[in-house]
Amino acid sequence: MLAVAVVSLGALSMVKVAIVADRPVPPWSARQLILAFELLGATAVYLRPQDLAAVFSGNEMRIVYASTLNDIDIDAFVLRDIGFNTTIETFLRRVDLFKQAELMNIPVVNPVESMLIARDKYLSLLLLSRAGIPIPPTAVMENVHAAIRIAELWRDVVMKPLIGSMGFGAIRAVNVDIVYTTSRTLNQLNQPIYIQKYIEKPNRDIRAFVVGDKLIAAYYRVQQDATRWKTNIAQGAKAIPIKSIDPELENLAVRAARTLGLHYAGIDIAETDNGYVVFEVNASPNWRGLSMVSNINPARYIAEYVISLIKR
């Protein structure tokens, strides 16, 4: 049971949490989190990264509101999106901001370094593989001819953005001409070439949702269109509840989140002839699919977990 279960509502009224995303209007997930914190008796506000500034002088560290330079009155940050589609300088400034918050012992969920690792598909899968978690054969390069040789070796491959989500931009290729053309295009855009061996699986995969050291729910994402291979909800897949979760699946999902240092995560897992294989770990998972098929509210679990961190 999470520690928040023994904290009085009176004590929680003193707690203030910021939900952070880089959008003018709070996205659905942020609104869900704000409501979850408020139902627990805490105060939750929506902030954008540009609303905050970081300052230090000697050993003194401060995070202030950019509009007033007043010190923040925030007990924890829940990061949903710090803005990946921006300049490298602005992005690093935001990383620095939340890293400083961590150094000031303000809980940041998820930790900013863990978010960065999870966002990098290759590095995250490399770390998972080194931890003994089954992963598809994966390669990253900039050389077109190296990509062709990998494709010839693996025969059936998936090419996807190194940083991306919801299945957008992913291409399945069994023809080296497609690999060549795609690789040339990526070169022209100054983008790396990220390739995975295609793994045979049913017309579905599993999205597992972990909070803390607990798998709170899992569901199938079933592709209804037999001509399509992607199983993302955003790509037309349908969410189907998993009524009985086996211990192997639970252990795998929790290990994957823990390996990357994530407090909560969505883990994409495939069923293969050789057992479960982890495709991706999402540090800012959406739970619309889960909400369609279950009464489980991840926002409540996340809010309880964050409050337990504050009260430690």
Backbone torsions as a table, in degrees:
resi	resn	phi	psi	omega
1	MET	NA	139.5	-178.3
2	LEU	-72.4	151.6	-174.2
3	ALA	-61.1	-28.3	-177.2
4	VAL	-60.9	-20.7	-177.5
5	ALA	-61.7	-23.6	-177.8
6	VAL	-105.6	8.2	179.9
7	VAL	-94.4	131.2	-177.2
8	SER	-72.5	154.5	177.7
9	LEU	-63.3	-31.4	177.9
10	GLY	-62.0	-40.7	178.1
11	ALA	-67.9	-37.0	-178.0
12	LEU	-68.8	-24.2	179.9
13	SER	-64.4	-15.7	178.5
14	MET	-89.9	-7.2	-175.6
15	VAL	-89.5	135.2	178.0
16	LYS	-130.8	125.1	-176.2
17	VAL	-121.1	140.4	176.5
18	ALA	-106.1	128.1	171.9
19	ILE	-95.6	124.7	-171.0
20	VAL	-114.2	129.3	171.6
21	ALA	-153.3	154.7	-176.3
22	ASP	-97.0	60.1	178.6
23	ARG	-139.0	145.6	-178.7
24	PRO	-61.2	-34.2	-179.5
25	VAL	-116.4	136.6	-179.6
26	PRO	-56.9	127.2	176.4
27	PRO	-69.0	169.6	-176.4
28	TRP	-53.4	-46.0	-177.3
29	SER	-63.2	-38.4	178.5
30	ALA	-65.2	-41.1	178.1
31	ARG	-63.7	-39.4	177.4
32	GLN	-62.2	-41.7	179.9
33	LEU	-67.9	-42.0	177.9
34	ILE	-58.0	-45.9	179.2
35	LEU	-62.3	-42.1	-178.8
36	ALA	-62.3	-43.9	178.2
37	PHE	-64.3	-42.2	-178.4
38	GLU	-65.8	-35.7	177.4
39	LEU	-66.8	-23.6	176.2
40	LEU	-86.9	-2.9	178.3
41	GLY	95.7	1.6	178.6
42	ALA	-91.9	167.6	173.9
43	THR	-100.2	134.2	178.2
44	ALA	-129.8	136.6	179.4
45	VAL	-127.9	156.7	177.3
46	TYR	-101.7	128.0	178.0
47	LEU	-130.9	150.0	170.1
48	ARG	-101.9	153.1	-178.2
49	PRO	-55.2	-35.2	-178.2
50	GLN	-71.7	-8.3	176.5
51	ASP	-76.9	-10.1	-172.7
52	LEU	-121.9	152.5	175.5
53	ALA	-133.8	147.8	178.7
54	ALA	-109.7	138.5	-178.0
55	VAL	-138.5	141.8	166.7
56	PHE	-143.3	151.0	176.7
57	SER	-145.7	111.9	-173.6
58	GLY	62.9	-126.5	178.9
59	ASN	-90.8	-1.3	-178.2
60	GLU	-89.0	126.0	176.9
61	MET	-116.9	137.3	178.5
62	ARG	-137.0	144.4	165.5
63	ILE	-118.7	127.9	-172.1
64	VAL	-127.8	160.7	171.4
65	TYR	-74.2	128.7	-174.2
66	ALA	-62.4	-30.2	-175.3
67	SER	-76.3	-25.9	-174.4
68	THR	-124.6	-17.1	-172.0
69	LEU	64.1	15.8	173.3
70	ASN	-77.5	144.9	177.3
71	ASP	-60.2	143.8	179.2
72	ILE	-68.3	152.5	174.7
73	ASP	-115.7	46.7	-174.2
74	ILE	-108.8	132.5	-179.9
75	ASP	-93.6	-19.6	178.6
76	ALA	-164.3	153.1	174.7
77	PHE	-114.6	136.7	169.3
78	VAL	-112.5	111.6	-176.1
79	LEU	-89.3	120.1	173.6
80	ARG	-101.9	-36.3	-176.2
81	ASP	-164.5	116.7	178.9
82	ILE	-100.3	6.5	174.1
83	GLY	91.1	88.5	179.9
84	PHE	-88.3	-19.3	179.7
85	ASN	-95.5	65.1	-179.9
86	THR	-144.6	-175.3	178.6
87	THR	-72.5	156.5	179.1
88	ILE	-62.6	-34.8	-179.8
89	GLU	-65.8	-45.5	179.2
90	THR	-65.8	-40.1	179.7
91	PHE	-62.2	-45.5	179.3
92	LEU	-64.5	-34.9	177.5
93	ARG	-60.7	-40.0	-179.4
94	ARG	-71.6	-39.1	174.9
95	VAL	-59.4	-45.6	179.0
96	ASP	-58.6	-42.0	-178.3
97	LEU	-57.7	-50.6	-175.1
98	PHE	-79.7	-23.7	171.1
99	LYS	-67.3	-38.5	176.4
100	GLN	-64.2	-39.0	177.0
101	ALA	-57.9	-41.9	178.0
102	GLU	-63.3	-41.3	178.4
103	LEU	-64.6	-24.5	177.3
104	MET	-88.1	9.5	179.0
105	ASN	64.4	28.8	170.8
106	ILE	-93.6	119.9	-179.8
107	PRO	-58.8	132.7	176.0
108	VAL	-122.6	120.2	-175.1
109	VAL	-126.1	114.7	-2.0
110	ASN	-81.5	155.6	176.4
111	PRO	-53.1	139.6	-170.5
112	VAL	-63.2	-38.1	179.1
113	GLU	-66.8	-37.4	177.7
114	SER	-66.4	-37.3	175.8
115	MET	-62.1	-41.9	180.0
116	LEU	-63.9	-42.9	179.6
117	ILE	-63.3	-45.3	-179.2
118	ALA	-64.8	-32.5	-179.7
119	ARG	-68.3	-29.0	179.2
120	ASP	-87.2	101.9	-173.8
121	LYS	-57.0	-43.4	-175.5
122	TYR	-68.0	-50.0	-177.5
123	LEU	-62.7	-42.5	-179.0
124	SER	-62.8	-42.7	179.3
125	LEU	-69.4	-34.4	176.6
126	LEU	-60.7	-46.3	179.9
127	LEU	-65.9	-38.3	177.3
128	LEU	-63.8	-43.3	-179.9
129	SER	-62.2	-41.9	179.5
130	ARG	-66.4	-21.7	177.0
131	ALA	-87.6	4.4	177.3
132	GLY	87.0	14.4	179.1
133	ILE	-91.1	129.6	-177.3
134	PRO	-65.9	129.4	-174.4
135	ILE	-135.5	147.8	174.3
136	PRO	-64.2	147.3	171.3
137	PRO	-53.8	131.4	-170.2
138	THR	-138.7	144.1	178.5
139	ALA	-142.0	151.1	174.5
140	VAL	-139.2	138.2	-177.4
141	MET	-160.1	176.5	172.9
142	GLU	-117.6	-14.1	-175.9
143	ASN	-85.1	123.1	-177.7
144	VAL	-61.5	-42.9	-176.6
145	HIS	-68.6	-31.7	174.4
146	ALA	-64.9	-39.2	177.9
147	ALA	-63.1	-41.3	179.2
148	ILE	-63.4	-42.2	-179.4
149	ARG	-65.7	-38.8	176.2
150	ILE	-63.2	-44.1	-179.6
151	ALA	-63.1	-38.7	177.3
152	GLU	-65.3	-34.9	-179.9
153	LEU	-71.9	-43.5	-175.6
154	TRP	-91.6	-16.2	174.0
155	ARG	70.5	-51.9	-178.5
156	ASP	-121.8	113.7	-172.4
157	VAL	-130.6	162.5	172.9
158	VAL	-119.3	128.1	175.5
159	MET	-109.5	132.4	-175.8
160	LYS	-148.4	162.4	176.2
161	PRO	-63.1	142.5	177.2
162	LEU	-63.6	-34.2	174.8
163	ILE	-122.8	116.3	-177.6
164	GLY	-174.0	176.4	-178.3
165	SER	-155.4	164.2	173.5
166	MET	63.1	15.1	176.8
167	GLY	82.6	-0.3	-178.7
168	PHE	-71.3	135.5	178.0
169	GLY	87.6	-7.0	180.0
170	ALA	-79.9	136.5	-177.7
171	ILE	-128.9	131.8	173.1
172	ARG	-95.8	132.6	-175.2
173	ALA	-135.7	126.1	171.9
174	VAL	-111.9	-2.0	-178.3
175	ASN	-114.0	125.4	-177.7
176	VAL	-65.2	-22.2	176.6
177	ASP	-63.7	-38.0	177.4
178	ILE	-66.6	-41.1	177.5
179	VAL	-61.7	-42.9	-179.9
180	TYR	-62.8	-50.2	-177.5
181	THR	-62.6	-44.5	179.8
182	THR	-64.0	-41.8	-179.7
183	SER	-65.3	-40.7	177.5
184	ARG	-61.9	-43.0	179.2
185	THR	-62.0	-43.6	178.3
186	LEU	-62.3	-40.3	176.4
187	ASN	-58.6	-44.6	-178.6
188	GLN	-65.1	-26.5	179.0
189	LEU	-93.0	6.5	-178.1
190	ASN	58.1	38.7	179.0
191	GLN	-112.5	145.8	177.0
192	PRO	-71.9	163.4	179.1
193	ILE	-104.4	115.9	-176.8
194	TYR	-114.2	122.4	-173.5
195	ILE	-131.3	137.5	171.9
196	GLN	-125.2	146.3	171.0
197	LYS	-68.2	132.5	179.6
198	TYR	-69.0	132.2	-179.1
199	ILE	-106.3	122.6	177.4
200	GLU	-66.1	133.1	179.5
201	LYS	-154.3	168.9	174.0
202	PRO	-62.8	179.7	179.7
203	ASN	-79.0	37.4	-177.8
204	ARG	-155.7	161.2	165.9
205	ASP	-136.4	-174.7	-176.7
206	ILE	-120.5	131.4	168.6
207	ARG	-104.5	116.2	177.9
208	ALA	-105.2	136.8	-176.4
209	PHE	-114.7	116.9	-177.1
210	VAL	-111.9	135.2	170.8
211	VAL	-129.7	123.8	-174.5
212	GLY	64.5	-129.5	177.6
213	ASP	-106.1	31.0	-175.0
214	LYS	-132.5	133.9	169.9
215	LEU	-83.6	109.7	-174.8
216	ILE	-85.8	-24.1	-178.7
217	ALA	-170.1	159.8	173.6
218	ALA	-151.6	149.0	178.3
219	TYR	-147.5	155.2	174.5
220	TYR	-79.9	146.7	168.9
221	ARG	-115.1	104.4	-171.1
222	VAL	-103.4	124.5	177.3
223	GLN	-82.6	118.7	-177.0
224	GLN	-79.5	-25.5	-177.2
225	ASP	-91.1	113.0	-176.0
226	ALA	-64.9	-17.3	-179.2
227	THR	-86.4	-5.3	-177.5
228	ARG	-112.2	142.1	-177.1
229	TRP	-104.8	-14.0	-179.5
230	LYS	-79.3	141.1	-177.2
231	THR	-116.9	21.2	175.4
232	ASN	-74.5	145.6	174.8
233	ILE	-58.5	-38.9	179.5
234	ALA	-66.3	-15.9	-180.0
235	GLN	-104.1	18.9	173.8
236	GLY	98.6	1.3	179.1
237	ALA	-72.8	156.3	-179.1
238	LYS	-109.9	137.4	179.2
239	ALA	-81.5	130.4	178.1
240	ILE	-128.7	127.4	-176.6
241	PRO	-67.4	146.5	170.4
242	ILE	-99.5	113.0	-172.9
243	LYS	-79.3	-29.7	-179.2
244	SER	-130.1	114.3	-177.8
245	ILE	-96.8	123.4	-178.5
246	ASP	-79.3	152.7	-175.9
247	PRO	-58.8	-32.8	-179.8
248	GLU	-63.2	-43.3	178.7
249	LEU	-64.0	-44.8	-179.8
250	GLU	-61.7	-46.4	-179.4
251	ASN	-61.6	-42.1	-179.4
252	LEU	-63.3	-45.5	-178.2
253	ALA	-64.1	-45.2	-179.5
254	VAL	-65.2	-41.3	178.1
255	ARG	-62.0	-40.2	-179.3
256	ALA	-63.0	-46.5	179.2
257	ALA	-63.7	-43.1	-178.5
258	ARG	-65.7	-38.8	-179.1
259	THR	-59.1	-37.1	-179.1
260	LEU	-91.3	2.2	176.8
261	GLY	73.8	28.8	-176.7
262	LEU	-95.5	137.2	176.1
263	HIS	-79.5	-31.4	172.0
264	TYR	-145.4	152.7	-174.7
265	ALA	-164.4	155.3	168.6
266	GLY	-108.1	123.4	-175.7
267	ILE	-112.6	125.9	178.9
268	ASP	-94.8	121.8	-172.2
269	ILE	-130.0	136.1	178.1
270	ALA	-107.9	148.2	172.6
271	GLU	-96.2	123.2	179.8
272	THR	-126.3	173.5	178.1
273	ASP	-62.3	-23.0	-178.7
274	ASN	-102.0	12.7	179.5
275	GLY	108.8	-168.3	-178.2
276	TYR	-73.7	144.5	175.4
277	VAL	-132.9	130.8	178.0
278	VAL	-86.9	125.7	178.7
279	PHE	-92.6	-37.2	-172.3
280	GLU	-164.9	151.0	173.1
281	VAL	-122.4	124.0	-176.3
282	ASN	-104.2	122.4	-178.3
283	ALA	-84.8	-11.1	177.0
284	SER	-132.8	59.2	-173.3
285	PRO	-68.9	144.5	170.2
286	ASN	-88.0	153.1	-179.1
287	TRP	-126.2	26.1	176.0
288	ARG	-61.6	-43.6	179.7
289	GLY	-59.2	-43.3	179.0
290	LEU	-64.7	-39.9	-178.7
291	SER	-66.0	-22.3	179.3
292	MET	-73.4	-26.0	-170.4
293	VAL	-122.3	5.1	-173.9
294	SER	-150.8	154.2	172.9
295	ASN	-87.9	-0.4	179.3
296	ILE	-73.8	130.5	-179.7
297	ASN	-111.8	100.2	180.0
298	PRO	-56.6	-31.9	-179.5
299	ALA	-58.2	-39.2	178.3
300	ARG	-63.8	-44.7	179.8
301	TYR	-63.8	-41.9	179.5
302	ILE	-63.9	-44.3	-179.8
303	ALA	-61.5	-44.6	178.7
304	GLU	-61.6	-41.0	-178.6
305	TYR	-66.3	-44.2	179.8
306	VAL	-61.7	-43.1	179.6
307	ILE	-64.4	-35.4	176.8
308	SER	-63.6	-34.0	176.6
309	LEU	-68.0	-39.9	179.7
310	ILE	-63.2	-38.2	-173.4
311	LYS	-85.2	-1.6	179.1
312	ARG	-68.8	NA	NA
